[in-house]
């Protein structure tokens, strides 16, 4: 029996959004993850996006659309990690996904407008 953990669900969601064929769904992916799992540790969202990118990378051929999607996901993960650092620097340790949503509404709306 395969055990499915909450992080597995979050990674699966990230993969589905990245492979959806919809730029809108890809751009809204991180915001959606934080809305669906508001009590998840913020770093678990970073981990899920990075894991999804790595899975895409494992299955790509040079120049493929999947290669572009993996690069996009890694970029999102890096920017998201910077936001987690900012939130935790303001005293919200450990940061939760809901803290990121609050940070984006008050300080840096990039992930809300993406």
C-alpha positions as CSV (number, residue, x, y, z in Angstrom):
1,X,0.0,0.0,0.0
2,X,1.3,3.4,-1.0
3,X,1.0,6.1,1.7
4,X,-0.1,9.5,0.4
5,X,1.0,12.4,2.6
6,X,-0.2,16.0,2.5
7,X,3.0,17.1,0.7
8,X,2.3,14.5,-2.0
9,X,-1.1,16.1,-2.6
10,X,0.5,19.6,-2.9
11,X,3.2,18.3,-5.3
12,X,0.5,16.6,-7.4
13,X,-1.5,19.8,-7.5
14,X,1.7,21.7,-8.7
15,X,2.3,19.1,-11.4
16,X,-1.3,19.3,-12.6
17,X,-1.2,23.1,-12.8
18,X,2.1,23.2,-14.6
19,X,1.0,20.5,-17.1
20,X,-2.5,21.9,-17.5
21,X,-1.8,23.7,-20.8
22,X,-3.2,26.9,-19.3
23,X,-0.9,29.8,-18.7
24,X,-3.5,31.3,-16.4
25,X,-3.5,28.1,-14.2
26,X,0.3,28.1,-14.2
27,X,0.5,31.7,-13.1
28,X,-2.1,31.2,-10.4
29,X,-0.6,28.0,-9.1
30,X,1.3,29.3,-6.1
31,X,-1.6,31.5,-5.0
32,X,-4.0,28.6,-5.4
33,X,-1.7,26.3,-3.3
34,X,-1.7,28.9,-0.5
35,X,-5.5,29.2,-0.6
36,X,-6.1,25.5,-0.7
37,X,-3.6,24.7,2.1
38,X,-3.5,27.9,4.2
39,X,-2.2,26.1,7.3
40,X,0.7,24.3,5.5
41,X,4.2,25.5,6.3
42,X,5.2,28.0,3.7
43,X,8.4,26.1,3.0
44,X,6.3,23.1,2.1
45,X,4.8,25.1,-0.8
46,X,8.4,26.0,-1.9
47,X,9.3,22.3,-1.6
48,X,6.3,21.2,-3.6
49,X,7.0,23.6,-6.5
50,X,10.7,22.6,-6.5
51,X,9.8,18.9,-6.4
52,X,7.3,19.4,-9.3
53,X,10.0,21.2,-11.3
54,X,12.5,18.3,-10.6
55,X,9.9,15.7,-11.7
56,X,9.4,17.7,-15.0
57,X,13.2,17.9,-15.4
58,X,13.5,14.2,-15.0
59,X,11.2,13.7,-18.0
60,X,12.4,16.3,-20.5
61,X,14.2,16.4,-23.7
62,X,16.3,19.5,-24.6
63,X,14.2,22.3,-26.1
64,X,10.9,20.8,-25.1
65,X,8.0,22.7,-23.6
66,X,8.5,20.7,-20.4
67,X,12.0,22.2,-20.1
68,X,10.5,25.7,-20.2
69,X,7.9,24.6,-17.6
70,X,10.6,23.3,-15.2
71,X,12.6,26.5,-15.5
72,X,9.4,28.5,-14.8
73,X,8.7,26.4,-11.7
74,X,12.2,26.8,-10.4
75,X,11.9,30.6,-10.8
76,X,8.6,30.6,-8.9
77,X,10.2,28.5,-6.1
78,X,13.1,30.9,-5.8
79,X,10.8,33.9,-5.6
80,X,8.5,32.2,-3.2
81,X,11.5,31.3,-1.0
82,X,12.5,34.9,-0.9
83,X,8.9,35.8,0.3
84,X,9.1,33.1,3.0
85,X,12.3,34.6,4.2
86,X,10.8,38.1,4.2
87,X,7.7,36.9,6.2
88,X,9.9,35.0,8.7
89,X,12.1,38.1,9.1
90,X,9.0,40.0,10.2
91,X,8.6,37.5,13.1
92,X,6.2,35.0,11.6
93,X,8.2,31.8,12.3
94,X,7.6,29.3,11.0
95,X,5.6,31.0,8.2
96,X,2.4,29.4,7.0
97,X,0.9,29.6,3.6
98,X,-1.7,31.9,5.0
99,X,1.1,34.3,6.1
100,X,2.2,34.5,2.5
101,X,-1.3,35.5,1.3
102,X,-1.3,38.2,4.0
103,X,2.2,39.4,3.0
104,X,1.2,39.6,-0.7
105,X,-2.0,41.6,0.1
106,X,0.0,44.1,2.3
107,X,3.5,44.3,0.9
108,X,4.2,42.6,-2.4
109,X,1.3,41.6,-4.6
110,X,3.4,39.9,-7.3
111,X,2.0,36.4,-6.7
112,X,-1.5,37.8,-6.5
113,X,-1.2,39.6,-9.8
114,X,0.8,36.9,-11.7
